[in-house]
Amino acid sequence: MLLSEFDFDLPPELIAQEPAATRSASRLLVLNRATGSIHHSSIDALPDELTAGDLVVVNDTRVFSARLLGVRIPSGGAVECLLLRRVHGDLWQALVHPGQKLKEGSRVRFGTTGPVLHAEILERHTFGRRTIRLWRDDGGDVEDAIDTLGQIPLPPYIKRSVDTTDSERYQTVYARARGSVAAPTAGLHFTPEILSRLTARGVERTAITLHVGYGTFEPIRTDVVEDHRIHAEPFEIPDAASHAIERARASGRRIVAVGTTTTRTLEHVARMHDGRVPPSTGDADLFITPGFGFQVVGALLTNFHLPRSSLLVLVSAFAGRELVLRAYQDAIRERYRFYSYGDAMLIT
């Protein structure tokens, strides 16, 4: 399929720049794949949209302060670094700016007082990606310094500075495993109260982990969608999640994935294990495009995604491109808020 088939026009004012007043205040568009029907609801009413016996699977990754601002040594020029993932030891994958000036051997300093973090560019890759080494002169913990010096890495379409509310609102209430550079945004809508009401309705919940990195937000640069490749991201399916998923499947209960990251992880593992989801760890690089045969996910809660993105392609694979784009046009007419801090869609 051509990438141009996944395009749409979005009024800039519908790109959410701030989170909703409260997590549960977000709107919810409900799309039925079988009938094509659309109705409008709210996240607060999500428990009423699900069915007793459903299994909700969330991604419990935690966003860390991956955006570092520093200076080049010795010139003093400004440098921005987005840490993508730890490779091993003191080596990291990162996006750096300005990329053209930061060649192999270049050095950068982050911080002037308190913990000072140093970086050296070891290897250049495509589209600004680098392998870098991070260290502290005092021998202290590098991740502690990152937490102190770094900022929450808001997406570039949010045209404002990070503020104090972002450290809490750009994080799910059940975030546990540190390691993401972007939030699994469908989960941002949940509150403890909504989770309690889901349980009271008889909806089960379990958690897996996929650390959101370059694979999730890298733009598609190929004209033919299927030519795109997803960069691998680390995941874990713990014993408890595997058992809950396999029990649900054995009894014919619906599995509701919260977010595209959860969907990709579940379907990646199922594809590797003949449809089963055993306890496992690894790197997920599955790119889901229209025509994909879903083996696990029966319903999907997701935000509204960027045009021409791998996330929109995944949602279109789940519900059908024409139906999804029709739902997006309906959301635009109804003035839904789009992207990370925006409203949500439940696809049943």
C-alpha positions in Angstrom: 0.0 0.0 0.0 1.1 3.6 -0.6 1.9 5.8 2.3 -0.2 8.5 0.8 -3.3 6.3 1.5 -2.8 7.0 5.2 -3.0 10.7 5.1 -5.5 13.2 6.4 -5.8 16.9 7.1 -5.9 17.9 10.7 -6.6 21.5 11.8 -3.5 22.5 14.0 -5.7 23.7 16.8 -6.9 20.1 17.4 -3.4 19.0 18.3 -3.6 18.8 22.1 -0.9 21.0 23.7 -2.0 20.3 27.3 -3.5 17.3 29.0 -7.2 17.3 29.8 -8.3 19.0 33.0 -8.4 15.5 34.6 -7.4 12.1 33.1 -11.0 10.9 33.1 -12.2 14.1 31.3 -11.1 12.8 27.9 -13.6 12.0 25.2 -14.0 8.5 23.7 -15.0 7.7 20.2 -16.3 4.1 20.0 -16.0 2.3 16.7 -17.6 -1.0 16.0 -15.6 -2.9 13.3 -18.5 -5.3 12.5 -21.2 -2.7 11.8 -19.1 0.4 11.1 -21.1 2.3 13.7 -19.7 5.2 15.7 -20.9 6.7 18.9 -19.4 9.3 21.2 -18.8 8.7 24.9 -16.2 9.5 27.5 -13.2 7.7 29.1 -15.1 7.9 32.4 -17.7 5.7 30.8 -15.2 3.1 29.6 -16.3 0.4 32.1 -19.8 0.6 30.6 -18.3 0.1 27.1 -16.6 -3.2 28.1 -18.0 -6.5 29.0 -17.6 -8.7 32.1 -15.0 -11.3 31.3 -12.9 -9.0 29.1 -9.2 -9.0 29.8 -7.6 -5.6 29.6 -3.8 -5.7 28.9 -1.8 -2.5 29.6 1.8 -1.5 29.1 3.4 -0.7 32.4 6.5 0.9 31.1 7.7 4.1 32.8 8.9 7.2 30.9 12.3 8.5 32.1 13.8 12.0 31.7 15.5 11.1 28.4 15.9 14.6 27.0 19.3 16.1 27.9 20.5 19.7 27.1 24.2 20.3 27.2 27.2 21.9 25.5 29.8 20.7 23.1 33.3 20.5 24.4 35.3 22.7 23.9 33.3 25.0 21.6 30.4 25.5 24.0 27.7 25.1 21.3 24.3 23.9 22.4 23.5 20.2 22.1 20.3 18.3 22.5 20.3 14.6 23.2 17.4 12.2 23.3 18.4 8.9 24.9 16.6 6.0 23.1 17.8 3.0 25.1 20.7 1.6 27.0 22.6 -0.9 24.9 24.8 -2.3 27.7 27.1 -0.9 30.4 27.8 2.8 29.6 26.7 2.6 26.0 23.4 4.1 24.8 21.5 4.7 21.6 20.5 8.3 21.2 19.3 11.0 18.8 21.5 14.1 18.9 21.2 17.6 17.5 23.0 19.2 15.6 23.8 15.8 14.1 26.1 17.0 11.3 28.5 18.6 13.8 28.6 15.7 16.3 30.9 13.2 14.6 32.7 10.3 16.1 34.9 11.5 18.9 32.9 14.6 19.7 32.3 15.2 23.4 29.4 16.8 25.3 28.8 17.9 28.9 25.5 18.0 30.6 25.1 20.0 33.8 27.5 22.4 35.6 26.7 21.8 39.3 25.7 18.7 41.1 26.0 15.6 39.0 27.8 16.4 35.7 27.3 13.9 32.9 29.7 13.5 30.0 29.1 11.9 26.6 31.3 10.8 23.7 30.0 10.1 20.2 31.2 6.6 19.3 29.3 5.7 16.1 27.0 7.5 13.7 23.9 5.9 12.2 21.2 7.1 9.9 18.7 9.9 10.6 20.6 11.4 13.6 21.0 8.3 15.6 24.2 7.7 17.5 25.9 5.2 19.8 27.3 7.2 22.7 29.1 6.6 25.9 27.9 8.2 29.1 29.9 8.6 32.3 30.3 10.8 35.4 33.7 12.0 36.7 32.7 11.3 40.3 31.9 7.7 39.4 28.3 8.1 40.5 25.3 6.4 39.0 24.6 7.6 35.4 20.8 7.0 35.6 20.6 9.1 38.8 22.3 11.9 36.9 19.9 11.5 33.9 17.0 11.7 36.3 18.4 14.9 37.8 19.5 16.6 34.6 17.0 15.3 32.1 13.6 16.5 31.0 10.4 14.5 30.2 10.7 14.1 26.4 7.4 15.6 25.1 6.7 15.0 21.4 7.8 17.7 19.0 4.2 18.6 18.0 3.7 19.9 21.6 4.9 23.5 21.0 5.7 24.5 24.6 8.3 24.0 27.3 8.0 21.1 29.7 6.4 22.1 32.9 6.0 20.5 36.4 2.7 18.9 35.5 4.2 16.8 32.7 6.3 14.6 35.0 3.0 13.3 36.4 0.5 13.5 33.5 2.9 12.1 30.8 3.0 8.9 32.8 0.4 6.2 33.4 -0.9 5.7 36.9 0.3 2.1 36.8 3.8 2.9 35.3 6.4 0.6 36.9 9.3 -0.4 34.6 11.7 2.5 33.8 12.8 2.6 30.2 10.5 4.5 27.7 11.3 7.7 25.9 7.6 8.3 25.1 4.4 7.4 27.0 2.1 4.6 25.9 -0.5 7.3 25.5 -3.7 5.3 25.5 -3.0 4.4 29.1 -2.7 8.1 30.2 -6.5 8.2 30.5 -6.8 5.7 33.3 -7.4 6.7 36.9 -7.4 4.5 40.0 -11.2 5.0 40.1 -11.7 3.8 36.5 -9.5 0.8 37.2 -11.6 0.0 40.3 -14.8 0.3 38.3 -13.4 -2.1 35.6 -12.7 -4.6 38.3 -16.2 -4.2 39.8 -17.7 -4.8 36.4 -15.8 -8.1 36.1 -13.2 -6.9 33.7 -9.8 -8.5 34.4 -6.5 -6.6 34.0 -2.9 -7.6 33.5 0.3 -5.8 32.5 3.1 -6.4 30.1 6.1 -4.2 29.3 7.3 -2.7 26.1 9.8 0.2 26.4 8.8 2.8 23.8 11.7 3.8 21.7 12.6 4.8 18.2 10.6 2.0 16.6 7.3 3.5 17.8 7.8 7.1 16.7 10.2 6.8 13.8 8.5 8.3 10.7 7.8 6.1 7.7 10.2 7.3 4.9 9.2 4.9 2.2 6.5 5.5 -0.4 5.4 1.8 -0.1 4.2 1.2 3.5 5.4 -2.5 3.6 9.0 -1.4 2.8 9.2 0.3 6.2 11.1 -1.5 9.0 10.5 -1.1 12.7 13.5 -0.7 15.0 13.3 -3.3 17.7 12.2 -2.4 21.2 12.6 -4.5 24.4 9.6 -6.2 25.9 8.7 -8.6 28.7 5.7 -10.8 29.1 5.8 -11.9 32.8 4.3 -15.2 34.1 1.2 -13.6 35.5 0.3 -11.8 32.2 1.0 -14.9 30.2 -1.3 -17.0 32.4 -4.1 -14.4 32.3 -3.9 -14.1 28.5 -3.8 -17.9 27.9 -6.8 -18.4 30.3 -8.8 -15.7 28.5 -8.1 -17.2 25.1 -8.9 -20.7 26.2 -12.3 -19.6 27.5 -13.1 -17.4 24.5 -12.9 -14.2 26.4 -12.1 -10.9 24.6 -8.6 -9.4 25.0 -8.6 -5.6 25.0 -5.2 -4.1 24.3 -4.5 -0.7 25.7 -2.5 1.0 23.0 -0.6 0.1 19.9 2.5 -0.8 21.9 0.6 -3.5 23.8 -0.9 -4.7 20.5 2.5 -5.0 18.8 4.0 -6.9 21.7 1.2 -9.4 22.1 1.0 -10.1 18.3 4.8 -10.3 18.0 5.0 -12.9 20.7 2.1 -14.9 19.3 3.6 -14.8 15.9 6.8 -16.3 17.3 5.0 -19.0 19.3 2.3 -20.4 17.0 -0.4 -18.2 18.4 0.5 -18.6 22.1 1.7 -15.9 24.5 4.2 -17.6 26.8 6.3 -15.8 29.4 9.1 -14.2 27.4 11.5 -11.4 26.9 13.1 -10.0 23.8 13.0 -7.3 21.2 9.8 -6.6 19.3 10.2 -5.4 15.7 6.8 -6.4 14.2 5.3 -3.9 11.8 1.6 -4.5 11.5 0.1 -3.5 8.2 -3.3 -4.1 6.5 -3.9 -7.8 5.8 -2.2 -8.8 9.1 -4.0 -11.7 10.9 -4.5 -10.7 14.5 -4.2 -13.8 16.8 -4.6 -12.2 20.3 -6.2 -8.7 20.3 -10.0 -8.5 20.1 -10.5 -4.8 20.9 -8.2 -1.8 21.0 -8.1 1.4 23.1 -5.9 3.9 21.4 -5.4 7.6 20.9 -5.7 9.5 17.6 -2.4 9.2 15.6 -0.3 11.2 13.2 -1.0 10.9 9.5 1.4 8.6 7.6 2.6 7.0 10.9 3.2 3.4 11.6 0.7 3.7 14.5 -2.1 4.8 12.1 -1.2 2.0 9.8 -1.5 -0.5 12.7 -4.9 0.9 13.7 -6.0 0.6 10.0 -4.9 -3.0 9.9 -7.1 -3.7 12.9 -10.2 -1.9 11.8 -9.8 -1.3 8.1 -8.3 1.8 6.5 -11.4 3.3 5.1 -13.4 2.8 8.3 -10.6 4.3 10.5 -10.2 7.4 8.2 -14.0 7.8 8.3 -13.8 7.7 12.1 -11.0 10.2 12.1 -13.0 12.6 10.0 -15.9 12.2 12.4 -13.6 13.0 15.3 -12.3 16.1 13.5 -15.9 17.3 12.9 -16.7 16.7 16.5 -13.5 18.7 17.5 -11.8 15.8 19.3 -8.3 16.5 20.6 -5.5 14.6 18.8 -2.2 12.9 19.6 -0.5 12.2 22.9 -2.5 14.5 25.2 -5.6 14.1 23.2 -8.8 12.0 23.3 -9.2 8.3 22.7 -10.9 5.8 20.5 -12.1 2.3 21.5 -12.3 -0.1 18.5 -14.4 -3.2 19.3 
